[in-house]
């Protein structure tokens, strides 16, 4: 079943179910390219319910032409905002993994730190050689 270009449909399945779309291109016998309230993507014709309405649109039309055709068809599209490019100076630095600390090497005959009066002094066991 081939859908004609410009046919207004309702998406039946998937994340965009219940939203209106316009057929932009016939990809093959079972697949069409849609855009509108839905995301612009290929869609199986079994997932579309064609409506009586047909809008005049060219094959493979861009998003602005689809928006005008949707307005003509009577449904309004919410314009998606583009992501702003961030400047390197204001952008937060990337997080990196903390590196494991290298093991501390014990030094023979190292001076023992002195304890304060508040701390308990424990006698270190002496090693016999």
C-alpha positions as CSV (number, residue, x, y, z in Angstrom):
1,X,0.0,0.0,0.0
2,X,1.7,3.2,-1.1
3,X,0.8,6.4,0.6
4,X,0.8,9.5,-1.5
5,X,3.3,12.3,-0.6
6,X,1.5,14.9,1.6
7,X,-1.0,12.5,3.1
8,X,-1.7,13.4,6.8
9,X,-1.6,10.3,9.1
10,X,-1.8,9.4,12.7
11,X,1.0,7.3,14.2
12,X,-0.4,4.1,15.8
13,X,2.6,2.5,17.3
14,X,5.9,3.4,19.1
15,X,7.0,6.4,21.1
16,X,5.2,8.9,18.8
17,X,1.8,7.0,18.9
18,X,-1.2,9.3,18.7
19,X,0.6,12.1,17.0
20,X,-0.1,13.5,13.5
21,X,2.5,13.3,10.8
22,X,2.8,14.0,7.0
23,X,4.2,11.5,4.5
24,X,7.3,13.0,2.9
25,X,8.7,10.2,0.8
26,X,8.0,6.5,-0.1
27,X,11.0,4.5,0.8
28,X,9.8,1.1,-0.4
29,X,6.5,-0.9,-0.6
30,X,6.2,-1.1,3.2
31,X,8.1,2.0,4.5
32,X,7.6,5.8,4.2
33,X,9.4,8.8,5.5
34,X,7.3,10.9,7.9
35,X,7.7,14.2,9.7
36,X,5.4,16.5,11.7
37,X,4.5,16.2,15.4
38,X,6.6,13.0,15.3
39,X,10.3,12.6,14.8
40,X,11.5,12.7,11.2
41,X,12.1,9.0,10.4
42,X,11.2,6.0,8.4
43,X,8.0,4.3,9.4
44,X,6.2,1.1,8.5
45,X,2.9,1.8,6.8
46,X,1.2,-0.7,9.2
47,X,2.0,1.8,12.0
48,X,0.1,4.6,10.3
49,X,-3.6,5.5,10.0
50,X,-4.2,7.7,7.0
51,X,-6.6,10.6,7.4
52,X,-8.7,12.1,4.6
53,X,-6.5,15.2,4.5
54,X,-3.7,15.7,1.9
55,X,-1.4,18.7,1.9
56,X,0.6,20.0,-1.0
57,X,4.3,19.3,-0.3
58,X,7.3,18.3,-2.4
59,X,9.0,15.0,-2.1
60,X,11.7,15.0,0.6
61,X,10.7,18.5,1.9
62,X,12.7,20.1,4.7
63,X,11.4,20.8,8.2
64,X,10.3,24.4,7.5
65,X,8.2,23.3,4.5
66,X,6.6,20.5,6.7
67,X,5.8,23.1,9.4
68,X,4.0,25.3,6.9
69,X,2.1,22.3,5.5
70,X,1.2,21.2,9.0
71,X,-0.1,24.7,9.8
72,X,-2.2,24.5,6.6
73,X,-3.5,21.1,7.7
74,X,-4.7,22.5,11.0
75,X,-2.2,21.1,13.5
76,X,0.6,23.2,15.1
77,X,4.1,21.9,15.5
78,X,6.2,22.8,18.5
79,X,9.5,24.1,17.3
80,X,12.5,22.3,18.8
81,X,15.2,24.5,20.1
82,X,18.7,23.9,18.9
83,X,21.5,23.2,21.4
84,X,23.7,26.2,22.0
85,X,27.4,25.9,21.4
86,X,29.3,26.4,24.6
87,X,32.4,28.4,24.8
88,X,35.5,26.6,26.2
89,X,36.2,29.2,28.8
90,X,32.7,29.0,30.4
91,X,32.3,25.2,30.0
92,X,32.9,23.1,33.0
93,X,36.0,20.9,32.8
94,X,35.5,17.2,32.1
95,X,35.5,14.9,35.0
96,X,38.3,12.4,35.1
97,X,38.8,9.3,37.1
98,X,40.9,9.6,40.2
99,X,44.2,7.7,39.8
100,X,45.1,5.3,42.6
101,X,47.9,6.6,44.8
102,X,51.2,4.9,44.5
103,X,52.1,2.7,47.5
104,X,54.2,4.5,50.1
105,X,57.7,3.1,50.3
106,X,58.9,2.5,53.8
107,X,62.3,4.0,54.5
108,X,64.6,2.1,56.9
109,X,65.8,4.0,59.9
110,X,63.4,6.8,59.3
111,X,62.9,9.2,62.2
112,X,59.8,8.5,64.3
113,X,57.5,11.5,64.7
114,X,57.2,12.8,68.2
115,X,53.9,12.4,70.0
116,X,52.2,15.2,71.8
117,X,51.2,15.0,75.5
118,X,47.5,14.3,74.6
119,X,48.3,11.3,72.4
120,X,49.2,8.0,73.9
121,X,52.7,6.9,73.3
122,X,53.0,3.2,72.4
123,X,56.2,1.4,72.5
124,X,57.1,0.0,69.1
125,X,58.2,-3.6,69.2
126,X,61.9,-3.9,68.5
127,X,63.1,-6.2,65.7
128,X,65.7,-8.8,66.5
129,X,68.3,-9.5,63.8
